[in-house]
Amino acid sequence: MKSSLRALLLTALLALPLALTPALPAAEPTNATEAAAKKAAEDQRIDGLYQQKFATLSPARQAWETVLQANLGNGFYLPIHKRDFVKGSATAWDFVADDPTLPRVLLIGDSVSRGYTLATRAALAGKANVHRAPENCGPTANGLKKMEAWLASAGPGKWDVIHFNFGIHDRATPLADYTARLTQILTRLSATGATLIWASTTPIPDDPAKKQTAASIVERNTAAAALMAKHAVAIDDLFTAITPKLATLQNPNDVHFTSAGYDFLGQHVAASIATQLPAK
């Protein structure tokens, strides 16, 4: 009996470390190669679902998705868009079916503009068809390169109001070059016959590692304001509006904003656009 008891105790002690060792999740990748393979498989699954849903769309919606595919780029924004599209999540790049009785508005800008698009659209529901350019518009150099595609992206039709901004991605662009390119963009937008609204660039924090300074935005806003005044273009001063609220509405050490921050900006943008809409 004593021998049997000792054997049982020994067996239990030998098994104890295994019982105390936490089991790894079965699906957890164990190395970079496996992680990359899992991501590729997931991307392929999402793409398959995206293609299935794409095939069910109307010609107009398929045309818009094709525009997004050509402009969002495969590396970052397009995969995000496909995941959101498959889930049915509302995004800044949703297809906008124009109400022909309402004016058409185009938003042009970077990721901050993308962030406030949904709030702007909601605030102007029933008042305007609010579209946005089909990408993160980036710096003025990209604006010169892509402007024709952006203006035509939502199909034929006159733009009544164009609300536009370039700044954060131009923080390292020499001021003279920034002003010259912005002048060319302003000339092209004016030729559309739309009422133009310039949005001042929102503040950015100092970040030596990124060679980023808050002063660079102040300088470019000043240059842009002088240019807009010269051409009698209305200014939506987002910089001044959001600055007192940065502590609560901007992400820490980031150029982007919280959801509440984008709601605030969207309301401000919508109010600015509403003053420029043509009468029904």
Number of C-alpha atoms within 10 A of each C-alpha: 6 7 7 9 10 11 12 11 11 12 11 12 11 10 11 11 10 10 10 8 8 8 8 9 7 7 7 10 14 10 8 9 10 12 13 12 12 15 12 12 12 12 15 12 11 19 16 14 16 18 12 12 13 17 10 10 12 9 11 14 16 16 16 19 21 13 19 20 18 13 20 18 13 11 8 9 15 17 17 12 21 20 16 16 20 17 12 10 10 11 14 22 19 20 17 16 12 15 12 10 11 18 20 22 24 21 23 27 27 21 16 18 29 23 22 25 28 22 23 25 23 16 19 20 13 12 17 25 21 25 25 28 27 25 24 19 25 18 22 26 18 14 21 14 11 15 18 12 14 21 21 14 19 22 11 8 11 14 21 20 24 26 24 25 26 27 27 23 16 18 22 15 17 11 15 11 13 21 18 13 18 24 17 14 18 18 12 14 19 15 8 15 13 18 19 25 23 21 25 24 25 26 25 23 15 16 12 8 6 7 9 16 16 15 14 21 24 19 14 24 21 12 16 24 19 13 17 18 11 9 13 11 16 18 18 22 19 19 18 13 15 18 14 10 12 17 10 12 20 22 14 13 10 12 16 19 21 15 15 14 20 23 21 20 26 25 20 21 26 23 15 18 22 15 8 16 17 13 6 7
